[in-house]
């Protein structure tokens, strides 16, 4: 079997790397490509409201943000005094949409979520091959990110804890995975196998049980029909994000381990225990021998309160990027980040005071499901919860000697979308009175969306 070093790139893992996955394949601010998983995975219990929200919104379940999803800005403000500067570089002469719409080419280069449609977990008719990941241009950093994601997933230890370990991604109904399990019962090589369920009957139950006995029961057909705990469903949802990190065409069983020259990925194995690497081929990771996966701590915590979010897309108007995670916790796998002016078409809800739930990953199962992703944006959550009434008002809004900021919300903490330059005016669309401050509302977007200027 050919083995070669995996080429990776950090596009999808800005910090960690796309939640066990790479993003915006749910890519921020560009057309999103579907990421396919291999199992009929339900939306995370207690976290996900993706299906209902997507159906209600009557939109593409993929939260991809392409340029057309971002509303265009209305025509420039009208000059009250004098004519616009003839300088072609003047702020008065460029299309105002360029202030708010991301550059499509730039976003395509920077997008964090390359889509990767994968084959069904149990489709094993193809020859074994080593997968290559598309996670960035820095192999060492991407290797570290992938290994961290695997380390903190809900794997089942098989054998004594060891500084030499091999991750086995499998499906409960895959005969080749079962053969590998059965033939590896008599091992005495000092390596630990770490089984990580991706799909199959009873996968949620097994992810929740997380024991070697439960793994044996699953391969014996005893997992089907078992009641799955909420923790198992959420763990399996989190595992779905691993597939984009591993590259296109994930096939089970797949082995992932660290070798002397980098991470090795062997996919679609057919020879049972004979496919396992020799202990000398697996590099030592002494600091991970006794590692307890972070997913167990996360799933033991109570879930933050969930509430509906205002309808419409979420556009990242703040200048700094927002991290995107697989679960509403900064300790969970980071699956990407949403850059300035990136957007998600479908917002599903607000989680606690810090998180925006969006439709994050489409899985290619029998019906096609959408799994949630979570944007850590406490400042945006506070603005989305801002309660105010737009009162009728007529006339024009004029900038005098100084430019006037146009905010995304009637709050001084809201980001400034652009400035109304001195000597220019815009039609007033209404007014807002909030906390003793009066705001003028103007129409800034062609879809009727407002910006707000403090008086």
Secondary structure, 3 states (H helix, E strand, C coil): CCCCCCCCCCCCCCCCCCCCCCCCCCCCCECCCCCCCCCCCCCCCCCCCHHHHHHHHCCCCCCCECHHHCCCECCCCEECCCCCCCCCCCCCCCCCHHHHCCCHHHHHHHCCCCCCCCCCCCCCCCCCECCCCCCCCCHHHHHHHHHHHHHCCCCEEECCCCCCEEEEEEECCCHHHHHHHHHCCCCCCCCEEEEEEEECCCHHHHHHHCCHHHHHHHHCCCCCCCCCCHHHHHHHHHHHCHHHHHCCCCCCCEEEEEECCEEEEEECCCCHHHHCCCHHHCCCCHHHCCCCCHHHHHHHCCCCCEECCCCCCEECCCCCCEEEECCCCCCCCEEEEECCCCEECCEEEEECCCEEEEEEEEECCCCCEEEEEEEECHHHHHHHCCCCCCECCCCEEECCCCCEEEECCCCCCCCEEEEECCCEEEEEEEEEEECCEEEEEEECECCCCEEEEEC
